[in-house]
Structures are given as C-alpha cells and as structure tokens.
Amino acid sequence: MTEDLTLNMDAYLPLRDVVFNTLREAILKGELKPGERLMELQLAAKLGVSRTPIREAIRMLEQEGLAVTIPRKGAEVAKMTEKDMEDVLQIREALDELAAKIACEQISEEQLEELVATMHEFEESTKTDNVKKIAEADVKFHDIIYQSTGNPKLVNMLNNLREQMYRYRVEYLKDENNYPTLMKEHKDIVEGLVRKNKMQVTETMHQHVKNQAVAVKAMIREQE
C-alpha cells in the first residue's frame, strides 16, 4: 500500500465521502494499483479513521467500478478490462447521441454561451498538466449538454454512467496527444448545436466516444 496515502479533509463533506475521494484519487493517480488489496483495518489505521467510513467508501468505489470484492479474499482495486470499458462506452455512446439530438431542439442561448465558455475553459485546462482539472472541465462541458435536454431522467442516467466512465476518461486525458482531437470535437459539437444540425452533433459524439475507446483500449493492453 502506498506510503503517501493521507486524508484530504473537507469540513463540508461526510467522513465517508472524504475517505472515498482520497481513495478514488489514489486509484486514478495509480498510487493504489490494480489488484491491490483494500484492507479495512490497514486503511483505517493509515487514514486515522474507523472501519465504518472505509467500508462505506469501498462500496462507493465498487459503484464506480474502481473496486471489486472477491469472495473469501475481500476488496481490491479493480483491474481495467477491455470488456468493462466497451460495456460502459457502448451505453455512453447511445445516451450521448440521444442527449445531443434533444439538445439540438432544446438548448437555450444562455446554455450555448455557457457551453462556448466551458469549451475555452477546457482548452485552458489542458495547459496545466493537472489531469483532475482537465477531466472536470470535460465533464462540465458534457453536463451543460445533458442539462439542456430538460429531461431529468436522462440526466440522472448519464450522471450514474459518468461515475463509471471517470476512470477511463482520466486514462484518456493523461495523454496530451489526445488534446487537439478533443478540442476539435468539442468545437464541432458546439457548431452543430448552434446550427441545430442533429447529424453533425450525433456523428461527432459517435467519433468522440470511438476515439476514446481506441486510445484507452491501447492503454489497457499496455498495462496487461
């Protein structure tokens, strides 16, 4: 287990969420490796908390696909597999394209302005070398599109999926060679929404997800 694991305290969050965010970041940064055991007693001692928030945080990690519980062995950091990634991206592609079609009809001028601002925010974030910040800007860009549909059920489904997507998104964003493609895709999505061109937006969304799948699949194979 990494020696650098320390609790990132936040006075506004429940302890289980603080533990969850700490472990999640350690997994995404690679400080906790795929296959590494998540032992409650050890983690509790390391972070200076009881076992209860550790147990709750591990459950939350399992919901994101970042941890798995093995019978008679306990919890461990989940390994990224091509199958898991393909399953998640297949659903994301379908829901993203649906959201884009609805957004073409529903998005307001204010939301378009916010989307353009967030597109530039993403571009600026790519200059920081802060993968977490870049991922947050990318998430924010897509969230504006989702919210513009005015369909809370669809938004809720996409939010649930986003948690499972986060690990693959971070892996994709670790490679700065992907940034020019991402920025071009964001620009094409915005242009399509401005023109209310459903074909342009859905085709770009399709390519957006496909490019991520190809890149992350190559990374998973390298790690294996």
N, C-alpha and C positions, 0 to 999 in steps of 0.2 A: 504493500500500500504506500502511496506517495507520502513523503515526509512533509510536504508543503501544504497539506490539507488543513485549512483554517476556516472557521465560521465567518461568513460575510454578514455581520449583524445588520439588521434593519428594524428600527423601532416600530415601524408601521405594519410589519408582517408577522403572522403567527410563526412560532418557532419551527413547526414542520415545514413551512414554506421557505424559511431561511436555510434549513438543512437541505431541502430539495434543491434550491437554487445553487447552493455550494457544491453538492454532489453532481448536479447536472453540468455545471460549468467545468468541473474537474474531468468529467467524461468527455465533453465536447472538445476540451483542450488536449485530451489524450493523457492527462495526468493519472486518470484511472483507466486502465487498459481493458480492451475487450477480453472477456473471460476471467477478469479479476474478481475475486470473491468480495461481496459486500457484507461483511460480518458485523452484525448489530453491536455486539459488545466492544469490538475494536473501534468501530466508527464513533460510538457513544463516548468512549474514553478519549479518542483523538479530538473530537469536537467539543467535549466538555458538556454533553447533554445526556438526558436519559435515553433509554432504548425506544420509548414510545414515539418521539418525533422522527427517529431514524427509521423505524418500521413504517410509519406513515409516508415518509419521504420516498422510501423504496417502492411502496405501492404506486406513488405518483410517477416515479421513474418507469415503472412497468407499463403504465398507461401511455407513456410517450415512446415505448419501445426501446428505452435506454437500458433497462434491466430485465432480467428473467429469473424466475425461481425454478430451480432444478430440484425435483423430488429427492429427499434424503441427502441433499447437498446444501441447499439454501440459495440465496440470491447472489447473482453475479452480474457484471456489466455485460450487456447483450453484444453479441458479435453482429456486425453489419453483414447482411447477406443480400445477394442479388435478388432473390425471391421476395424478401421483405420490401426492398426498395421498389421493385417493379409493382408489387401489390398496392403500395401507397401511392406511387406516381400514376398508376392507372386510374385510381379513383380521383386523384387531384386533377388530372387532365380533363376528365369528364365534367367535374364540378366547376373548374376554372372556365371551361368553354361555355357552360351554362350561365355562369355569373357574367361573363363578358357579353353574351347575347342580350341578357336582361339589362345590363349596364348601358348598352348602346341606346336603349329606349328610355331608360330612367335617369341616367346621370345628369345632375344639375350643373349649371355654370360654375357655382361655388365649388362643387366637388371636382370639376375639371381643373379649376385653378389650383386647388389643393393637390391634385394629382401631379400637375406640372411642377409645383414647388417640391413635392416629395421626390419626383424624378431627379431634380437637381440636387436634392439633399443626398440621395443615394450616390450620385456621381461624386459629390464632395467626400462622402464617407469612404469611398474606395482609395482615397489618398492617405488615409490614416493608419493603415496596417492593423486596424482594430476590427477583427472579424466579427465580433459580437455586435459592434456598432453598425457594420455593413449589413449584417443579417437583419437587424432591427429596422433599418431603413428600407430593405427589400420587403420585409413583412408589412411595413406601414403602407408601402406603395400598393400592394395587393389588397390590403384591408380596405382602402378607400374604394376600390372597385367593388369589393364584396358588399360593403355598406350601401353603396349607391343602388344596389338591386332593390332595396326596400323589402327584402324577403328575409325575416329573422330566422326562419327555419334553415334556409340555405346558409346563412351566415354562421349559424350555430354548428352545422355540419362541417363547414370549412374551418372553423376555429378548432374543432376537435381534431381534424385532419392535420392542421398546422402543427400541433404538438408532435405528431408522429413524423412530420416532414422535417422538423427543425434540424435534426442531426444530419440529414442528407443535404439540407440547404447549407449548413455550416461547412460540410466537407467540400461542397461545390465552390463556396466562396473563399476557401483557403487558397485556391489557385488564382492568382491575379491575372493569369492569361484569359480567364473567362469574363473579366470585367467589360471589355469592349463589346463583346457579344450581348451581354446582359443589358448594357446601356442602350444598344441599338434596338433590342427587343422592347424595352420599356418605352422608347421613343415611338416605335411603330404601334404599340398598344394605345398610347395616348392619341396619336394621329388618327387611328381607326375609330376611337371613341368620339373624337371631335367631329369626324365625318359621319358618325353613326353607321360605319361600314362593318357590319357583322362578320362578313367573310374575312376581311383583313385582320380583325381582332382575334377571331377564333383560330385562324391559321397561325398567327403569331404566338398565341397561347400554346397551341399544339407544339410548335417548334421550340418554344421556351422550355416546356417540360421535357421534350425529347432530348434537347442538348444537355440538360441537367442529368438525365438518366444515363446517357452515354458517358459523360465525364465521371460521374460517381461510380458507375459500374467498373470503369478502368481503375479507379482508386481502390475499390473493394478487392479486385483481382490482385493488385499490387500488394495489399496488406496480407492477403492469403498466401 
